[in-house]
Each structure stands twice: as C-alpha cells, then as structure tokens.
Amino acid sequence: MSNTTPTISTTSADRKDLQPAHGTHGKTTINDSVVARVAGIAARDARGVHALGGGAARAIGAIRDALNATDQGQGVSVEVGEKQVAVDITIVAEYPVALQDVADGVRADVIDAVETIVGLEVTEVNVTVNDVHLPSEDDNDDDKEEARVQ
C-alpha cells in the first residue's frame, strides 16, 4: 500500500472555495453586555472620570458596590453589529479637569479597549457629561455623618 494523498484538479475560482475561511471552525458570539462592560471599564479608568451613569444609575451602583457586585457596564449602552459597534457613555467628571479633554480621553480609551479586546471596529463613542464631582463633596458628606454619629 502506498501513502499517497489524492489530489483534486480545480480551477483557480474553485480553489478559493477549498481554502478554509476565517471562522469556519465555529462562530464566536460576544454579548452586548460584554462589550458594554469592556467599554465601561475603559471609561472608568480614563483620566478625569469620577463615575459612570446618571443619578439613578449611580444610586443603584452605590448599592451594588456596597454588596460587592459592581456593574462595570453602568452608564454605558452599546449597539453591536457583526463587525462594528457604537457606544454611548454617561460620565461624572472630576472638577476642575477640562470636560472636553475628559470626553476625548474616554473616547480614545474606549475605542482602544473595544477594538483590542473585543475585536470590533468602533464607529462612534458618544460621551455625555452628566455631572461634575467636587472633591469637597466627599469631605462634607463624611463630616456630616461623623457629626451625626457622635
């Protein structure tokens, strides 16, 4: 017995069909919530961002944080296609950082994270600055609680 591999005679047009196409071994599906979570982590780490989400989302987020169940996708909504994604993010910026610089940083970080980690092209990142956080707000809250407890 000889160990010969059978050959198939094909035209150049047919050869294209014989080559394994990228992804023919299965399909990868990435849930929208995963994309939102990646975008949320990137946005939260951007310079000048205090928190993500609007007032109600932050209140629920504070409860989740207390229960040690932080929602990394809080304040983020995504529209995911087969090859592209659009992201909307609501943030609370630190004072006195320039808001446009914060938004530009969030945009760049989110695009980099989503394209690198998820592998989808980001068509747009819309950033809404919902509030500005003053460092003195944290200090005042702590003083009130201490005075009330003592």
ZABADO-708484 format. One line per field, with one value per atom (N, C-alpha, C): residue number from 1; x, y, z; atom name; residue in one letter. Coordinates in Angstrom, 1 decimal. Atoms other than C-alpha are relative to their C-alpha. Example, Ala and Ser with C-alpha at 12.3 -4.5 7.8 and 13.67 -1.06 7.14 Angstrom:
2
num	c(1;1;1;2;2;2) $
east	c(0.9;12.3;0.9;-0.9;13.7;-0.8) $
north	c(-1.2;-4.5;1.2;-1.1;-1.1;1.1) $
up	c(0.0;7.8;0.0;0.0;7.1;0.8) $
atomo	c(N;CA;C;N;CA;C) $
residuo	c(a;a;a;s;s;s) $
This chain:
150
num	c(1;1;1;2;2;2;3;3;3;4;4;4;5;5;5;6;6;6;7;7;7;8;8;8;9;9;9;10;10;10;11;11;11;12;12;12;13;13;13;14;14;14;15;15;15;16;16;16;17;17;17;18;18;18;19;19;19;20;20;20;21;21;21;22;22;22;23;23;23;24;24;24;25;25;25;26;26;26;27;27;27;28;28;28;29;29;29;30;30;30;31;31;31;32;32;32;33;33;33;34;34;34;35;35;35;36;36;36;37;37;37;38;38;38;39;39;39;40;40;40;41;41;41;42;42;42;43;43;43;44;44;44;45;45;45;46;46;46;47;47;47;48;48;48;49;49;49;50;50;50;51;51;51;52;52;52;53;53;53;54;54;54;55;55;55;56;56;56;57;57;57;58;58;58;59;59;59;60;60;60;61;61;61;62;62;62;63;63;63;64;64;64;65;65;65;66;66;66;67;67;67;68;68;68;69;69;69;70;70;70;71;71;71;72;72;72;73;73;73;74;74;74;75;75;75;76;76;76;77;77;77;78;78;78;79;79;79;80;80;80;81;81;81;82;82;82;83;83;83;84;84;84;85;85;85;86;86;86;87;87;87;88;88;88;89;89;89;90;90;90;91;91;91;92;92;92;93;93;93;94;94;94;95;95;95;96;96;96;97;97;97;98;98;98;99;99;99;100;100;100;101;101;101;102;102;102;103;103;103;104;104;104;105;105;105;106;106;106;107;107;107;108;108;108;109;109;109;110;110;110;111;111;111;112;112;112;113;113;113;114;114;114;115;115;115;116;116;116;117;117;117;118;118;118;119;119;119;120;120;120;121;121;121;122;122;122;123;123;123;124;124;124;125;125;125;126;126;126;127;127;127;128;128;128;129;129;129;130;130;130;131;131;131;132;132;132;133;133;133;134;134;134;135;135;135;136;136;136;137;137;137;138;138;138;139;139;139;140;140;140;141;141;141;142;142;142;143;143;143;144;144;144;145;145;145;146;146;146;147;147;147;148;148;148;149;149;149;150;150;150) $
east	c(0.8;0.0;0.9;-0.8;1.3;-0.8;0.6;0.7;-0.1;0.1;-0.4;-1.3;1.2;-2.8;-0.6;0.7;-5.4;0.0;0.0;-5.3;-1.2;1.2;-8.2;0.4;-0.3;-7.9;-1.1;1.0;-9.6;0.5;-0.3;-9.7;0.4;-0.4;-8.4;-1.2;1.2;-12.0;-0.4;0.4;-12.7;0.9;-1.0;-9.5;-0.4;0.4;-10.9;-1.0;1.0;-13.8;0.6;-0.6;-11.4;0.8;-0.8;-9.4;-0.9;0.8;-10.6;-0.2;0.3;-12.3;0.2;-0.2;-11.6;-1.3;1.2;-14.1;-0.8;0.8;-15.2;0.0;0.0;-14.4;-1.0;1.0;-17.2;-0.2;0.4;-18.9;0.2;-0.2;-17.9;-1.1;1.0;-20.7;0.3;-0.3;-20.0;-1.2;1.3;-23.0;0.3;0.0;-23.8;0.5;-0.3;-23.4;1.5;-1.5;-19.7;0.6;-0.5;-19.0;-0.2;0.3;-20.7;1.0;-0.9;-18.6;1.4;-1.4;-15.3;0.1;0.1;-16.3;0.0;0.2;-17.3;1.3;-1.3;-14.0;1.0;-0.9;-12.1;-0.3;0.5;-14.2;0.3;-0.2;-13.9;1.4;-1.5;-10.1;0.5;-0.5;-9.9;0.3;-0.3;-8.3;-1.1;1.0;-10.8;-1.4;1.3;-13.7;-0.2;0.3;-15.2;-0.9;0.9;-18.1;-0.7;0.8;-20.3;-1.5;1.4;-24.0;-0.7;0.8;-26.8;-0.3;0.3;-28.2;-0.6;0.6;-30.4;0.9;-0.9;-27.8;1.1;-1.1;-25.2;-0.6;0.6;-27.6;-0.1;0.1;-28.2;1.4;-1.3;-24.5;0.7;-0.5;-23.7;-0.5;0.6;-26.0;0.8;-0.7;-24.3;1.5;-1.4;-20.8;0.0;0.1;-21.9;-0.2;0.2;-22.9;1.2;-1.1;-19.6;-0.4;0.5;-21.4;0.0;-0.1;-20.2;-0.4;0.4;-21.8;0.9;-0.9;-19.0;-0.6;0.6;-21.4;-1.0;0.9;-23.3;0.3;-0.2;-23.8;0.4;-0.5;-22.9;-1.1;0.9;-25.1;0.7;-0.7;-23.9;-1.0;0.8;-25.3;1.1;-1.0;-23.4;-0.5;0.3;-23.4;1.0;-0.9;-21.4;1.4;-1.4;-18.3;0.3;-0.2;-18.9;-0.8;0.7;-20.1;0.0;0.2;-21.4;-0.2;0.1;-21.1;-0.5;0.4;-22.9;0.3;-0.5;-21.4;-0.4;0.4;-22.7;1.0;-1.0;-20.0;-0.2;-0.2;-19.4;1.4;-1.4;-16.2;0.4;-0.7;-13.8;0.1;-0.2;-13.6;1.5;0.2;-11.6;0.6;-0.5;-10.5;-0.8;0.7;-11.4;-0.9;1.0;-14.6;0.3;-0.3;-13.6;1.1;-1.1;-10.3;-0.4;0.5;-12.1;-0.7;0.8;-14.5;0.9;-0.9;-11.7;0.8;-0.7;-9.8;-0.8;0.9;-12.8;-0.2;0.2;-13.4;1.2;-1.2;-9.8;0.2;-0.1;-9.7;-1.0;1.1;-13.0;0.3;-0.3;-12.0;1.1;-1.2;-8.7;-0.4;0.4;-10.2;-0.9;0.9;-13.1;0.6;-0.6;-11.1;1.1;-1.0;-8.3;-0.6;0.5;-10.2;-1.2;1.2;-13.5;0.3;-0.3;-12.1;-1.0;1.0;-14.9;0.5;-0.3;-14.5;-1.0;0.8;-15.8;-0.3;0.4;-17.8;-0.1;0.1;-18.5;-0.1;0.1;-18.3;-0.6;0.7;-20.8;0.1;-0.2;-19.9;-0.9;0.8;-22.4;0.5;-0.4;-21.1;-1.2;1.2;-23.9;0.1;-0.2;-22.4;1.5;-1.3;-19.2;0.2;-0.2;-17.8;1.0;-0.9;-16.2;0.6;-0.7;-13.6;-0.6;0.5;-15.1;-1.3;1.3;-18.4;0.2;-0.3;-16.8;0.3;-0.4;-15.3;-1.2;1.2;-18.6;-0.9;0.8;-20.5;0.6;-0.6;-18.0;-0.2;0.2;-18.2;-1.4;1.4;-22.0;-0.3;0.2;-22.0;0.7;-0.7;-19.4;-0.7;0.7;-21.2;-1.3;1.3;-24.5;0.2;-0.2;-23.0;0.5;-0.6;-21.0;-1.0) $
north	c(-1.2;0.0;1.2;-1.2;3.4;1.1;-1.1;6.5;1.2;-1.1;8.9;0.7;-0.9;11.8;0.3;-0.3;12.1;1.5;-1.4;15.4;0.3;-0.4;17.3;1.1;-1.0;19.2;1.0;-1.0;22.5;1.2;-1.3;25.9;0.9;-1.0;29.0;0.5;-0.5;30.0;-1.0;1.0;26.7;-0.1;0.1;26.8;0.9;-0.9;29.7;-0.6;0.6;27.6;-1.2;1.1;24.8;0.5;-0.6;27.1;0.2;-0.3;27.2;1.5;-1.5;30.6;0.3;-0.4;32.5;-0.2;0.2;31.3;-1.2;1.2;28.1;-1.1;1.0;26.1;0.3;-0.4;27.8;1.5;-1.4;31.1;0.5;-0.7;33.5;1.0;-1.0;35.5;0.7;-0.8;38.3;0.8;-0.6;39.5;1.5;-1.4;43.2;0.4;-0.3;43.2;-0.1;0.1;42.1;1.2;-1.2;44.9;1.2;-1.1;47.4;-0.1;0.2;46.0;0.5;-0.4;46.4;1.5;-1.4;49.9;0.8;-0.6;50.7;0.0;0.1;49.5;1.0;-1.0;51.6;1.4;-1.4;54.7;0.4;-0.3;54.4;0.2;-0.2;54.2;1.3;-1.2;57.3;1.2;-1.1;60.4;1.0;-1.0;62.8;-0.5;0.6;60.4;-0.4;0.3;60.2;-1.3;1.1;57.8;-0.1;0.2;56.4;0.0;0.0;56.9;1.2;-1.1;59.3;-0.2;0.0;60.0;-1.3;1.2;56.9;-1.2;1.1;54.6;0.0;-0.1;55.9;-0.4;0.4;55.4;-1.6;1.4;51.8;-0.6;0.4;51.4;0.1;-0.1;52.6;-1.2;1.2;49.8;-1.2;1.1;47.3;-0.1;-0.1;48.5;-0.5;0.4;48.0;-1.5;1.4;44.5;-0.8;0.5;44.0;-0.7;0.5;43.5;1.1;-1.1;46.4;-0.3;0.1;46.8;0.8;-0.7;47.6;0.7;-0.5;48.4;1.2;-1.1;51.1;1.3;-1.2;54.2;-0.1;0.3;52.5;-0.7;0.7;51.5;-0.2;0.3;49.8;-0.5;0.5;49.0;-0.8;0.9;45.9;-0.6;0.6;44.8;-1.2;1.1;41.9;0.4;-0.4;43.9;1.4;-1.3;47.3;0.2;-0.3;48.8;1.6;-1.4;52.2;0.1;-0.1;53.3;1.3;-1.2;55.8;-0.1;0.0;56.7;1.2;-1.1;58.9;0.0;0.0;60.1;1.2;-1.1;62.3;0.3;-0.4;64.3;0.6;-0.7;65.4;1.5;-1.4;69.1;0.3;-1.0;71.1;-0.4;0.5;68.9;0.5;-0.5;70.3;-1.1;1.0;68.5;-0.6;0.5;68.2;-1.0;0.8;66.7;-1.4;1.3;64.1;-0.8;0.7;63.2;-0.6;0.5;62.9;-1.2;1.1;60.7;-1.3;1.1;58.5;-0.7;0.5;58.2;-0.8;0.7;57.2;-1.3;1.2;54.7;-1.1;0.9;53.1;-0.7;0.5;52.8;-1.0;0.9;51.2;-1.3;1.2;48.7;-0.9;0.8;47.6;-0.6;0.5;47.3;-1.1;1.0;45.4;-1.2;1.1;43.2;-0.7;0.6;42.6;-0.3;0.2;42.9;0.6;-0.7;45.1;1.4;-1.4;48.4;0.9;-1.0;51.3;1.1;-1.1;53.7;1.3;-1.2;56.2;-0.2;0.0;56.9;1.4;-1.2;59.5;0.1;-0.2;60.9;1.1;-1.0;62.7;0.3;-0.4;64.6;0.4;-0.1;64.3;0.9;-0.8;66.0;0.2;-0.3;67.4;-0.3;0.4;65.9;1.0;-0.9;68.4;-0.9;0.8;66.8;0.4;-0.5;68.9;-0.7;0.7;67.0;-1.3;1.2;63.8;0.4;-0.4;65.7;0.4;-0.5;67.4;-1.2;1.1;64.1;-0.8;0.7;62.5;0.7;-0.8;65.4;-0.1;0.0;65.3;-1.4;1.3;61.5;-0.1;0.1;61.8;0.8;-0.9;64.7;-0.6;0.6;62.8;-1.2;1.2;59.6;0.3;-0.3;61.2;0.4) $
up	c(0.0;0.0;0.0;0.0;-0.8;0.7;-0.7;1.3;-0.9;0.9;-1.4;0.4;-0.3;-0.9;-1.3;1.2;-3.5;-0.3;0.3;-5.4;-0.8;0.7;-6.8;-1.0;1.0;-10.0;0.0;-0.1;-9.7;-0.8;0.6;-11.5;1.1;-1.0;-9.7;0.7;-0.7;-8.9;1.0;-0.9;-7.3;1.3;-1.1;-5.1;1.2;-1.1;-3.2;0.9;-0.8;-2.1;0.9;-0.7;-0.9;1.2;-1.1;1.4;1.2;-1.2;5.0;0.2;-0.2;5.5;1.5;-1.4;8.7;0.7;-0.8;11.3;-0.4;0.4;9.6;1.0;-1.1;12.7;1.1;-1.0;14.6;-0.1;0.0;15.3;1.4;-1.3;18.1;0.1;-0.3;19.6;1.3;-1.2;22.0;0.4;-0.4;24.0;0.1;-0.1;24.0;1.4;-1.4;27.8;0.2;-0.2;27.5;-0.7;0.7;25.0;0.9;-0.9;27.4;1.2;-1.2;30.3;-0.3;0.4;28.4;-0.2;0.2;27.4;1.3;-1.4;31.0;0.8;-0.8;32.5;-0.6;0.7;29.9;0.4;-0.3;30.5;1.5;-1.4;34.3;0.3;-0.2;34.1;-0.7;0.7;31.9;1.0;-0.9;33.5;0.1;-0.2;35.0;0.1;-0.2;35.3;1.4;-1.3;38.7;0.1;0.0;38.0;-1.4;1.2;35.2;0.3;-0.2;34.8;0.5;-0.5;35.6;1.5;-1.5;39.1;0.5;-0.4;39.3;-0.1;0.3;37.8;1.1;-1.0;40.3;1.4;-1.2;43.2;0.1;0.0;42.2;0.0;-0.1;41.6;1.3;-1.4;45.1;0.8;-0.7;46.4;-0.4;0.5;44.2;0.5;-0.5;45.3;1.5;-1.4;49.0;0.1;0.0;48.1;-0.7;0.7;46.3;-1.3;1.3;43.0;-1.0;0.9;40.9;-1.4;1.4;37.5;-0.9;0.8;35.1;-1.2;1.2;32.3;0.4;-0.4;34.3;-0.8;0.7;32.3;-1.4;1.3;29.1;-0.8;0.9;26.2;-1.3;1.3;23.0;-1.0;1.1;19.6;-0.7;0.6;18.3;-1.3;1.3;14.7;-0.1;0.3;13.1;0.1;0.1;12.6;0.7;-0.5;14.2;1.3;-1.2;17.5;0.2;-0.4;18.6;1.5;-1.4;22.2;0.5;-0.7;24.4;1.4;-1.3;27.7;0.8;-0.8;30.5;1.2;-1.0;32.9;1.0;-0.9;36.0;0.0;0.2;35.5;1.4;-1.1;38.2;-0.2;0.1;38.9;0.4;1.0;37.6;-1.4;1.3;34.6;-1.1;1.2;31.2;-0.5;0.4;30.2;-1.4;1.4;26.5;0.0;-0.1;27.5;0.6;-0.6;29.7;-1.0;1.0;26.9;-1.1;1.0;24.4;0.5;-0.6;26.8;0.1;-0.1;27.4;-1.3;1.4;23.7;-0.5;0.5;22.9;0.8;-0.8;25.8;-0.3;0.3;24.9;-1.4;1.3;21.2;0.1;-0.1;22.1;0.6;-0.8;24.6;-0.9;0.8;22.4;-1.2;1.2;19.2;0.4;-0.3;21.0;0.7;-0.7;23.4;-0.7;0.6;21.6;-1.5;1.4;18.0;-0.9;0.9;16.6;-0.2;0.4;14.8;0.8;-0.7;16.9;-1.0;0.9;14.7;0.6;-0.8;17.4;1.4;-1.5;21.1;0.4;-0.4;22.3;1.5;-1.4;25.7;0.5;-0.7;27.9;1.4;-1.4;30.9;0.7;-0.7;33.3;1.3;-1.3;36.4;0.1;-0.3;37.8;1.5;-1.4;41.1;0.6;-0.7;43.5;1.1;-1.0;45.8;1.4;-1.3;48.7;0.3;-0.3;48.3;0.8;-0.8;49.7;1.4;-1.3;52.6;0.8;-0.7;53.5;0.4;-0.3;53.4;1.3;-1.1;55.8;1.3;-1.2;58.3;0.5;-0.5;58.4;0.6;-0.5;59.0;1.4;-1.3;61.8;1.0;-1.0;63.5;0.4;-0.3;63.3;0.9;-0.8;64.8;1.4;-1.3;67.6;1.0) $
atomo	c(N;CA;C;N;CA;C;N;CA;C;N;CA;C;N;CA;C;N;CA;C;N;CA;C;N;CA;C;N;CA;C;N;CA;C;N;CA;C;N;CA;C;N;CA;C;N;CA;C;N;CA;C;N;CA;C;N;CA;C;N;CA;C;N;CA;C;N;CA;C;N;CA;C;N;CA;C;N;CA;C;N;CA;C;N;CA;C;N;CA;C;N;CA;C;N;CA;C;N;CA;C;N;CA;C;N;CA;C;N;CA;C;N;CA;C;N;CA;C;N;CA;C;N;CA;C;N;CA;C;N;CA;C;N;CA;C;N;CA;C;N;CA;C;N;CA;C;N;CA;C;N;CA;C;N;CA;C;N;CA;C;N;CA;C;N;CA;C;N;CA;C;N;CA;C;N;CA;C;N;CA;C;N;CA;C;N;CA;C;N;CA;C;N;CA;C;N;CA;C;N;CA;C;N;CA;C;N;CA;C;N;CA;C;N;CA;C;N;CA;C;N;CA;C;N;CA;C;N;CA;C;N;CA;C;N;CA;C;N;CA;C;N;CA;C;N;CA;C;N;CA;C;N;CA;C;N;CA;C;N;CA;C;N;CA;C;N;CA;C;N;CA;C;N;CA;C;N;CA;C;N;CA;C;N;CA;C;N;CA;C;N;CA;C;N;CA;C;N;CA;C;N;CA;C;N;CA;C;N;CA;C;N;CA;C;N;CA;C;N;CA;C;N;CA;C;N;CA;C;N;CA;C;N;CA;C;N;CA;C;N;CA;C;N;CA;C;N;CA;C;N;CA;C;N;CA;C;N;CA;C;N;CA;C;N;CA;C;N;CA;C;N;CA;C;N;CA;C;N;CA;C;N;CA;C;N;CA;C;N;CA;C;N;CA;C;N;CA;C;N;CA;C;N;CA;C;N;CA;C;N;CA;C;N;CA;C;N;CA;C;N;CA;C;N;CA;C;N;CA;C;N;CA;C;N;CA;C;N;CA;C;N;CA;C;N;CA;C;N;CA;C;N;CA;C;N;CA;C;N;CA;C;N;CA;C;N;CA;C;N;CA;C;N;CA;C;N;CA;C;N;CA;C;N;CA;C;N;CA;C;N;CA;C;N;CA;C;N;CA;C;N;CA;C;N;CA;C;N;CA;C;N;CA;C;N;CA;C;N;CA;C;N;CA;C) $
residuo	c(m;m;m;s;s;s;n;n;n;t;t;t;t;t;t;p;p;p;t;t;t;i;i;i;s;s;s;t;t;t;t;t;t;s;s;s;a;a;a;d;d;d;r;r;r;k;k;k;d;d;d;l;l;l;q;q;q;p;p;p;a;a;a;h;h;h;g;g;g;t;t;t;h;h;h;g;g;g;k;k;k;t;t;t;t;t;t;i;i;i;n;n;n;d;d;d;s;s;s;v;v;v;v;v;v;a;a;a;r;r;r;v;v;v;a;a;a;g;g;g;i;i;i;a;a;a;a;a;a;r;r;r;d;d;d;a;a;a;r;r;r;g;g;g;v;v;v;h;h;h;a;a;a;l;l;l;g;g;g;g;g;g;g;g;g;a;a;a;a;a;a;r;r;r;a;a;a;i;i;i;g;g;g;a;a;a;i;i;i;r;r;r;d;d;d;a;a;a;l;l;l;n;n;n;a;a;a;t;t;t;d;d;d;q;q;q;g;g;g;q;q;q;g;g;g;v;v;v;s;s;s;v;v;v;e;e;e;v;v;v;g;g;g;e;e;e;k;k;k;q;q;q;v;v;v;a;a;a;v;v;v;d;d;d;i;i;i;t;t;t;i;i;i;v;v;v;a;a;a;e;e;e;y;y;y;p;p;p;v;v;v;a;a;a;l;l;l;q;q;q;d;d;d;v;v;v;a;a;a;d;d;d;g;g;g;v;v;v;r;r;r;a;a;a;d;d;d;v;v;v;i;i;i;d;d;d;a;a;a;v;v;v;e;e;e;t;t;t;i;i;i;v;v;v;g;g;g;l;l;l;e;e;e;v;v;v;t;t;t;e;e;e;v;v;v;n;n;n;v;v;v;t;t;t;v;v;v;n;n;n;d;d;d;v;v;v;h;h;h;l;l;l;p;p;p;s;s;s;e;e;e;d;d;d;d;d;d;n;n;n;d;d;d;d;d;d;d;d;d;k;k;k;e;e;e;e;e;e;a;a;a;r;r;r;v;v;v;q;q;q) $
